Amino acid sequence: MPEATFTVVLTATAGLVPLVLQAMNLTAYSNPLDFVIDLVAYGSMLVIVLFASHRRGLHRLSRDFGFSFHRIDLAIGAGLALGNVLYISIVTGVLHNSGAMPPPIPADQRPLIYVVLLQGVVAVAIAPLIEELVTRGLLMRSIRHSILRRHAKSARSARIAINASIISSAAIFAALHLHEADNPLAAVSIGVQTFIFGLVAGWIATRTGRLGPTIVAHTLYNAFVFAIAFSART
């Protein structure tokens, strides 16, 4: 599905903007530009998802991409978010104690308003919903359907399609977060963490048929990161 490919390219391009600004010595404008670009990028992704649903689907995000919530999704999502936090805490602690990772960086030095806008509004309120719709909704299902269309219907081909779509979407999800790293070790750490999260989230979305649990988990984890960043500044 071309819409899925376009959203990946759009996300990757938005992630490269900070690097371009740094290369052009325009870092003084990076905070407001980051916020505006994030809003434009996520807004564009939502439009693409809605367009794909209208043009190729059943005109309902719940039926086309599993965008629905049940009460149990709160518990599932909270469990996944907690597991993610524990995993990162353990790995980070081991790396720090072994000397493989440098000491924690100082508190975010951006003006507090941009900490709130970028890590609060964008990362907590917007990113989880849009990113899950794109990666575990549009992208994962597009990969799955593409594989199934090319193979005879059988239990084996169904398993291949499911596994390939989960792994592929998790890998793309991880790759799209690598721009957050400021050194090679951080890139490996972020890549592994987001890939594992993507695998588990993809499996849950497949088993439940809903994005509710993964949106909850994604939101809670980002809220945890924002709470740490905000408390360090206040």
GUGUSE-150400 format. One line per 8 residues: number of its first residue (from 1); their letters; for each residue x, y, z negated of C-alpha. Coordinates in pm, 1 decimal, always signed. Each point is the difference from the previous one (the first is absolute). Last residue first. Layout:
GUGUSE-150400
NUM	A	X,Y,Z  ...
This chain:
GUGUSE-150400
234	TRASFAIA	+1095.7,+2202.8,-3860.0  +236.4,-99.1,+280.0  +76.5,-356.7,-104.4  -369.9,-50.9,-75.6  -87.6,+82.8,+361.6  +252.5,-239.9,+153.8  -101.4,-283.3,-234.3  -371.0,+62.4,+56.7
226	FVFANYLT	+57.8,+12.0,+376.2  +168.4,-341.3,-3.5  -289.5,-147.6,-200.8  -252.2,+164.4,+233.4  +180.3,-158.3,+295.3  -36.6,-340.6,-167.5  -365.0,+58.7,-83.6  -86.4,+113.2,+353.1
218	HAVITPGL	+173.6,-292.2,+171.5  -163.5,-249.6,-234.7  -346.9,+152.4,+48.6  +45.3,+14.2,+377.6  +122.1,-360.6,-4.5  -299.7,-125.1,-196.2  -257.4,+187.5,+214.4  +143.6,-96.8,+337.3
210	RGTRTAIW	-247.0,-284.6,+37.5  -18.8,-341.9,+166.6  +76.3,-151.5,-340.4  +255.6,-255.4,+118.3  +142.6,+214.6,+278.6  +21.9,+317.7,-207.6  +164.1,-199.4,-280.7  +254.9,-156.0,+237.6
202	GAVLGFIF	+77.7,+336.6,+157.0  +42.2,+161.2,-341.9  +235.4,-277.5,-111.2  +210.7,+24.3,+314.9  -6.5,+380.7,+2.2  +109.0,+18.4,-364.7  +289.5,-231.2,+83.0  +94.0,+219.1,+297.4
194	TQVGISVA	-35.5,+318.3,-206.6  +237.7,-130.8,-266.5  +252.6,-142.8,+246.0  +14.0,+317.0,+209.4  +11.4,+232.0,-299.8  +293.1,-190.3,-152.1  +182.6,-34.5,+332.2  -48.2,+370.1,+74.5
186	ALPNDAEH	+112.6,+89.9,-352.4  +318.1,-198.2,+58.5  +58.6,+178.8,+331.5  -39.4,+352.8,-145.9  -267.7,+271.9,-19.2  -301.7,-227.1,+43.6  -346.8,+142.9,+74.7  +57.4,-43.6,+374.3
178	LHLAAFIA	-21.0,-375.4,-59.0  -376.7,+16.3,-55.4  -108.0,-68.3,+359.9  +228.1,-303.0,+12.3  -176.3,-158.1,-297.6  -348.1,+38.8,+152.5  +135.9,-133.6,+330.6  +140.1,-307.8,-174.4
170	ASSIISAN	-322.7,-52.1,-195.4  -207.1,+31.8,+319.5  +218.6,-258.6,+171.5  -6.8,-245.7,-291.3  -377.5,+19.0,-44.9  -69.3,-14.7,+374.3  +235.6,-293.4,+52.7  -151.7,-197.1,-287.3
162	IAIRASRA	-358.2,+53.2,+114.2  +70.6,-64.4,+368.1  +202.6,-313.3,-73.8  -269.9,-131.4,-231.2  -268.4,+62.2,+264.3  +215.0,-167.3,+266.0  +29.1,-308.8,-220.7  -371.2,-15.9,-82.0
154	SKAHRRLI	-81.5,+12.6,+368.9  -121.8,+245.3,+262.3  +224.7,-12.9,+302.6  +266.2,+267.3,-2.0  +36.3,+343.2,+158.0  -314.3,+158.6,-145.9  +93.2,-127.1,-346.1  +334.8,+177.9,+8.9
146	SHRISRML	-155.8,+334.6,+95.2  -272.5,-43.6,-261.8  +256.1,-42.3,-276.5  +218.0,+289.3,+115.4  -303.8,+228.9,+21.4  -120.4,-116.5,-341.8  +330.1,+87.2,-162.5  +22.8,+338.2,+172.7
138	LGRTVLEE	-354.7,+132.8,-45.3  -69.8,-108.1,-356.9  +302.1,-108.5,-203.1  +232.8,+255.8,+162.1  -230.4,+282.6,+115.8  -284.3,-13.6,-252.0  +252.1,-71.3,-274.8  +209.7,+300.4,+100.5
130	ILPAIAVA	-304.9,+227.8,+17.5  -141.4,-88.6,-342.4  +333.4,-18.8,-178.0  +132.4,+323.1,+157.8  -284.6,+238.2,-87.5  -68.3,+32.8,-373.3  +321.1,-129.9,-156.0  +282.9,+81.8,+241.7
122	VVGQLLVV	-158.9,+308.3,+158.9  -170.7,+171.5,-294.4  +235.1,-106.6,-276.7  +343.1,-65.8,+146.9  -5.3,+265.9,+271.1  -239.2,+259.6,-145.6  +87.3,-47.0,-367.3  +375.5,-16.3,+56.2
114	YILPRQDA	-48.1,+290.3,+238.5  -160.0,+215.3,-270.0  +275.9,-97.0,-241.6  +266.9,+160.2,+215.9  +238.2,-272.3,+120.1  +270.4,-111.7,-240.2  -130.9,-353.3,-49.7  +152.2,-115.0,-327.5
106	PIPPPMAG	+363.1,-103.1,+9.8  +107.2,-315.7,+186.6  +13.6,-326.3,-189.7  +352.9,-134.5,-52.4  +171.3,-156.9,+304.0  -100.4,-350.2,+115.9  +237.5,-295.7,+12.6  +128.0,+77.2,-349.0
98	SNHLVGTV	-126.2,-330.8,-133.0  -219.5,+172.6,-256.8  -151.8,+229.0,+262.6  -69.3,-285.3,+241.4  -158.7,-217.0,-269.4  -217.1,+285.1,-124.6  -112.8,+89.1,+352.3  -95.2,-360.8,+71.2
90	ISIYLVNG	-194.5,-34.6,-325.3  -178.8,+334.7,+27.7  -82.3,-56.6,+368.2  -153.6,-340.0,-72.6  -193.0,+130.9,-300.6  -143.2,+291.0,+199.5  -104.3,-226.8,+287.2  -160.4,-249.6,-235.7
82	LALGAGIA	-194.2,+281.0,-164.3  -120.9,+124.8,+339.4  -109.9,-350.4,+100.7  -186.4,-50.4,-327.3  -168.1,+339.9,+26.1  -108.1,-79.5,+355.5  -152.3,-332.6,-97.9  -178.7,+154.4,-298.6
74	LDIRHFSF	-136.1,+295.0,+197.6  -88.1,-226.6,+292.8  -230.9,-197.7,-229.3  -248.9,+285.6,+20.4  -29.6,-39.6,+376.0  +135.2,+240.6,+261.3  -18.9,+27.9,+377.8  +224.9,+88.8,+293.2
66	GFDRSLRH	+38.6,-347.3,+149.1  +132.9,+123.4,+334.6  -280.0,-44.8,+254.9  -285.1,-97.8,-231.5  +64.7,+254.1,-275.6  +121.3,+262.8,+244.8  -332.8,-10.8,+183.9  -34.6,+88.8,+369.2
58	LGRRHSAF	-4.7,-370.1,+95.5  +338.2,+2.4,+166.9  +181.4,+100.6,+315.9  -92.6,+363.3,+65.5  -156.3,+107.3,-329.3  +233.2,-194.1,-227.8  +304.3,+99.4,+204.1  -107.4,+365.8,-8.6
50	LVIVLMSG	-50.7,-12.2,-376.9  +347.4,-150.0,-43.8  +150.9,+261.2,+232.4  -175.5,+285.0,-184.5  +128.3,-134.0,-331.4  +352.8,-13.9,+137.8  -27.9,+359.2,+122.2  -107.3,+117.7,-345.0
42	YAVLDIVF	+289.8,-188.7,-153.6  +246.5,+166.9,+236.8  -151.6,+348.6,-23.9  -17.3,-8.1,-380.0  +351.9,-140.6,-27.2  +130.8,+261.6,+244.5  -154.0,+281.1,-205.2  +145.3,-131.9,-325.4
34	DLPNSYAT	+343.7,-69.4,+146.0  +3.5,+346.5,+158.1  -79.5,+165.0,-333.0  +279.9,-195.7,-173.5  +259.8,+2.1,+279.4  +16.2,+374.8,+55.6  +324.2,+56.2,-190.5  +125.9,-324.3,+155.9
26	LNMAQLVL	+32.9,+173.6,+335.6  +368.6,-74.0,+52.7  -75.7,-160.1,+338.9  +130.0,-342.0,-108.1  -196.9,+27.6,-322.7  -316.6,+89.5,+186.6  +49.4,-299.1,+230.8  +49.1,-233.8,-295.4
18	PVLGATAT	-315.0,+133.3,-168.6  -196.4,-51.1,+327.0  +96.3,-365.1,+43.9  -293.4,-130.0,-205.4  -249.8,+185.1,+219.4  +144.6,-171.7,+307.3  -26.5,-343.1,-162.1  -364.0,+60.8,-88.5
10	LVVTFTAE	-87.9,+113.4,+352.4  +181.1,-295.1,+158.2  -185.5,-244.1,-226.6  -333.0,+173.8,+69.8  +61.5,-20.1,+375.0  +68.0,-373.2,-11.0  -325.5,-66.6,-185.6  -201.0,+214.9,+244.0
2	PM	+154.9,-186.2,+293.3  -164.8,-329.3,-106.2
